[in-house]
Amino acid sequence: MYIPVFTHRQLYIALLRVIDIYRLLLLLPQGGNAATTNIIYPEVLLNSSRDSIAAVVVVVVVVVVVVVVVVVVVVVVVVVVVVVVVVVVVVVVQ
């Protein structure tokens, strides 16, 4: 009995990464079936798409929070600089 080493996707990725076709070596069974079966589990694909959407939502929320924090910090720094400049001008003028 022949048990394939690679799943369909692993074999596909491995073949895509070949740089030199002349150094590629595929070991196939003699006289046997040299094919792999592509098995798809729809429930995994459906769950992964929901997980992907959730991950994208999390990333968007994190980016928005970071942008808001950066804007608040910049506004605070600008206000502090303006206050310091006003205080210095008032002290120098007196």
C-alpha positions as a LaTeX table, in Angstrom:
\begin{tabular}{lrrr}
\hline
Residue & $x$ (\AA) & $y$ (\AA) & $z$ (\AA) \\
\hline
Met1 & 0.00 & 0.00 & 0.00 \\
Tyr2 & 1.28 & 3.44 & $-0.94$ \\
Ile3 & 0.75 & 6.36 & 1.44 \\
Pro4 & 1.57 & 9.77 & $-0.04$ \\
Val5 & 4.04 & 11.93 & 1.85 \\
Phe6 & 2.48 & 15.24 & 0.82 \\
Thr7 & $-1.05$ & 16.46 & 0.90 \\
His8 & $-2.26$ & 18.15 & $-2.29$ \\
Arg9 & $-1.49$ & 21.68 & $-1.07$ \\
Gln10 & 1.93 & 20.75 & 0.34 \\
Leu11 & 2.96 & 19.15 & $-2.95$ \\
Tyr12 & 1.73 & 22.20 & $-4.88$ \\
Ile13 & 3.71 & 24.60 & $-2.66$ \\
Ala14 & 6.82 & 22.40 & $-2.78$ \\
Leu15 & 6.71 & 22.34 & $-6.59$ \\
Leu16 & 6.19 & 26.11 & $-6.71$ \\
Arg17 & 9.37 & 26.65 & $-4.69$ \\
Val18 & 11.58 & 24.75 & $-7.11$ \\
Ile19 & 14.29 & 27.07 & $-8.41$ \\
Asp20 & 16.09 & 24.72 & $-10.78$ \\
Ile21 & 13.90 & 22.22 & $-12.66$ \\
Tyr22 & 16.93 & 20.04 & $-13.38$ \\
Arg23 & 17.47 & 19.46 & $-9.66$ \\
Leu24 & 13.86 & 18.40 & $-9.04$ \\
Leu25 & 13.40 & 14.75 & $-8.10$ \\
Leu26 & 9.98 & 13.17 & $-7.61$ \\
Leu27 & 9.83 & 9.64 & $-6.24$ \\
Leu28 & 6.73 & 7.90 & $-7.54$ \\
Pro29 & 5.57 & 4.34 & $-6.89$ \\
Gln30 & 6.35 & 1.85 & $-9.66$ \\
Gly31 & 3.24 & 0.78 & $-11.52$ \\
Gly32 & 1.01 & 2.49 & $-8.98$ \\
Asn33 & $-1.21$ & 5.50 & $-9.00$ \\
Ala34 & 0.96 & 8.64 & $-9.06$ \\
Ala35 & $-1.84$ & 10.97 & $-8.03$ \\
Thr36 & $-2.93$ & 12.60 & $-4.81$ \\
Thr37 & $-6.52$ & 13.07 & $-3.84$ \\
Asn38 & $-7.61$ & 16.63 & $-3.19$ \\
Ile39 & $-9.85$ & 16.41 & $-0.13$ \\
Ile40 & $-11.84$ & 19.52 & 0.75 \\
Tyr41 & $-13.70$ & 19.98 & 4.01 \\
Pro42 & $-16.31$ & 22.72 & 3.39 \\
Glu43 & $-16.93$ & 23.25 & 7.11 \\
Val44 & $-13.28$ & 24.14 & 7.63 \\
Leu45 & $-13.39$ & 26.64 & 4.78 \\
Leu46 & $-16.57$ & 28.20 & 6.13 \\
Asn47 & $-15.14$ & 28.51 & 9.64 \\
Ser48 & $-11.87$ & 29.90 & 8.38 \\
Ser49 & $-13.67$ & 32.61 & 6.39 \\
Arg50 & $-15.55$ & 33.67 & 9.52 \\
Asp51 & $-12.29$ & 33.61 & 11.46 \\
Ser52 & $-10.64$ & 35.67 & 8.73 \\
Ile53 & $-13.40$ & 38.27 & 8.90 \\
Ala54 & $-13.08$ & 38.40 & 12.68 \\
Ala55 & $-9.30$ & 38.82 & 12.38 \\
Val56 & $-9.73$ & 41.67 & 9.89 \\
Val57 & $-12.23$ & 43.38 & 12.21 \\
Val58 & $-9.79$ & 43.06 & 15.12 \\
Val59 & $-6.95$ & 44.51 & 13.05 \\
Val60 & $-9.13$ & 47.43 & 11.90 \\
Val61 & $-10.22$ & 48.17 & 15.48 \\
Val62 & $-6.62$ & 48.05 & 16.72 \\
Val63 & $-5.47$ & 50.38 & 13.92 \\
Val64 & $-8.27$ & 52.84 & 14.68 \\
Val65 & $-7.43$ & 52.81 & 18.41 \\
Val66 & $-3.73$ & 53.37 & 17.68 \\
Val67 & $-4.54$ & 56.26 & 15.32 \\
Val68 & $-6.83$ & 57.86 & 17.93 \\
Val69 & $-4.17$ & 57.51 & 20.64 \\
Val70 & $-1.52$ & 59.04 & 18.37 \\
Val71 & $-3.81$ & 61.98 & 17.50 \\
Val72 & $-4.60$ & 62.58 & 21.18 \\
Val73 & $-0.89$ & 62.49 & 22.08 \\
Val74 & $-0.06$ & 64.94 & 19.28 \\
Val75 & $-2.84$ & 67.32 & 20.39 \\
Val76 & $-1.64$ & 67.17 & 24.01 \\
Val77 & 1.95 & 67.86 & 22.95 \\
Val78 & 0.84 & 70.82 & 20.81 \\
Val79 & $-1.23$ & 72.25 & 23.69 \\
Val80 & 1.68 & 71.86 & 26.12 \\
Val81 & 4.07 & 73.57 & 23.68 \\
Val82 & 1.62 & 76.45 & 23.15 \\
Val83 & 1.16 & 76.89 & 26.92 \\
Val84 & 4.93 & 76.88 & 27.49 \\
Val85 & 5.45 & 79.43 & 24.70 \\
Val86 & 2.73 & 81.69 & 26.13 \\
Val87 & 4.19 & 81.46 & 29.64 \\
Val88 & 7.69 & 82.25 & 28.34 \\
Val89 & 6.40 & 85.23 & 26.33 \\
Val90 & 4.46 & 86.58 & 29.33 \\
Val91 & 7.50 & 86.21 & 31.61 \\
Val92 & 9.86 & 87.84 & 29.09 \\
Val93 & 7.50 & 90.75 & 28.38 \\
Gln94 & 7.13 & 91.63 & 32.08 \\
\hline
\end{tabular}
